[in-house]
Amino acid sequence: MSVVLNKLTWNKRLEVLRVANGWTQDEAAKKCGTNQKGYWLWESGKSYPRLNSRKSIAKAFGVKVNEIFTDEMRSKGEV
């Protein structure tokens, strides 16, 4: 992951990855296994995805879970 992404919060990383892929929130939501409102809640930082959802998100974007959620996982004792 680029240094620029490392400086962003997890939800901003989602936005950057989504835009880089040229997806709408609705398209990203479907690829991540949720609906547009659920995805919007993640991307806005109003909701934090559960572990299974984090795995689906990472798979959809072609990255490892910790590339998006490392800081938050550390603070929750998951890493």
N, C-alpha and C positions, 0 to 999 in steps of 0.2 A: 504494500500500500504506500502511496506517496506520502511524503512528509506533510504536504498540505492537508490531506485527509486525517492524518494523525492529530492535527491541531483542532479538528472539528468535534463537536459532540456527536454521539451516535446517531441522533435523529437528523442532523445536518449531513452526516455521511450517507444516510439513506437517500436524502434529496439529491445530493451530488451524484450518487450512483444511478439513481433513476433518470435524472436529466441526461447524464452521459450516455445512457442506453437509449435515449429518445422516447421514453415511455411516459404516458400520462399516469396519474395516480391510480386510475382505474385499471390500466394495463399492469402496473406493478403489483397492485393488490391481487389480481387474478393469478399472476405468476408466483406470488408469495402465499397463496392459499387463504386469502381473506377477502373482505369486501372493501369498497373504496373508503367508507367511513372508518373502518378499522385501520386501514393503512394511513389515512389522514391523521388519525389519533397518534400513531407511531411517529410519522414524519414531523408532526407538530410538537412532539415531546410530551403530549398529554397522557399517553399510555405507553407502558413498556411491555414489549412482547415476551411471552413465555418462552421457555427453552425450545419447545418443538417449533414454535413460530420463528424463533431466531435461526434455527437450522434451515427452515424453508426459505427465509429471507436470504441467507447466505448462499444457498444453492441457486436461487433465482438470479442472483447477481454474480455468481461464479467466483465467490470469495469464501474464505474461512470465517466461521462465526466470530472468532476473536479479532478479525480485521475490522469488523464493524463495532463490536460491543466490548472490547477489551477493558476499557476504563470502568464501565459499569459492572462488568463481571467481577473485576477485582474488588470493587467497593462492596459487592454483595458476597464476597468470599467464594466465588465460583471458579476462580482461576488459581 
